[in-house]
């Protein structure tokens, strides 16, 4: 993402020849906010929520949030690496079966909530 010119392009004075280099900041494709205090979705990102339900957990938390840059696709390795494969039920009476709705595997990532299903 473009941040500024180096050196700063003058806005006053006489026009003179010079070289100005664009400066860019690398932006993460996927950010994982704190599941207990996710805060607002950063500008240019969409939030994907995984809900293990009140009776389950993902790494000890009911929710896992992914803030994904709005130009990233579901099949991008940065996304697939962060999607939880499973959730754990509170006891051994049920097992995780899938996310509802099914997590997409193609197309641009869109905001949504995926809820754990157990049997």
N, C-alpha and C positions, 0 to 999 in steps of 0.2 A: 504494500500500500504506500503510495506517495506520501512523503512527510514534508519535504521542503527542498529548496535549491541551495547548493553550496558552491561559492559563497552566496549569501542572500542577494537576490536581484534588487538593485537600487530602484526606488520609486520616485526619486527626485534627481535633479542635476542634469548634466549633459550626457547624451547617449554616447557610450564608448564601447569599443570592441572588447569582448571578454568571453570566457568560457564558464558556463554554469552547469554543474553536474546535479542531476536529480538524485535525491536521497530517498530510499525506500525502507520501510519497516516490514519485516516478515511477520505475517499474521498466522496464528495457529489455525489449522483446518478444524480441529475439534478441541474444545475446552471442557473440562469436567468440573463444574462448580461443586462446592460443598453440599452434600445431600441434606444437611440440616439447615443451611442458610444459603440457598442458591442465588439469591439476589435477582436483579433484572437481567434479561437476556441482552448481551452486548449488541451494539449497533452492527448490522451486517451479518448477524447470526440468527439461526432459528433454534428453538429449544425442543429437544426430543426427551420425553419423560418415560422412564421404565418404572412401573409401579408393581411392587411385589405383593401388594395388598397388606392390610393390617395384620394378617396372619402369616406373612412371609418376610423374607429379607433378601437383599442383594448386598453382599459384603457387609452384613450387619445393619443395613439401613432399609427402610421401606422403599425409598426412591433412589434412582440413579438418574442424574440429569446429564445430557450431552448438549452443549451449545456448539452447533455445527455451522461453519461459514456457509452463507446462503448459496454459494456457487458449487458446493461439493456434492458429489453423487453418493448414493447408498453403497455402491460397490468399491468406493475408495478405501484403500487399506487403512487409512487413518480412522475411518468410521467403523469398519468391520471389526477392527481390533478393540474398540471400546464398547460394542454392543454386548450386553451380558448374555451369555449362552443359556443361563438358567437362573432360577431363583430358588431359595430354600423355604420350605414350609416349616411352621413353628415346631412340628413334631413329626414322627415317622408315619403318621396316618395317611398322608398324601404326598404325592410327588409332582414336581413341575412337569407340565406337558407341553406348553407353548405360550407365546405372547399373543394377545388378542387386542387389536387385529394383528395379523401376521406382519412382521417387520419386512418392509420392501427390500428388494435386492437390486433394483435398477431405478433410474431416474434421479432427479435432484432431491436431496433431503428436504423434507417439509416438516413443519411443526406438527407434533402429535404425541399422543400418550398410548403406551403399550402396556397392557395389564397382564400379569402372570395368571395362568390358568393351572389349576391343580386337580388331580384325580386321586 
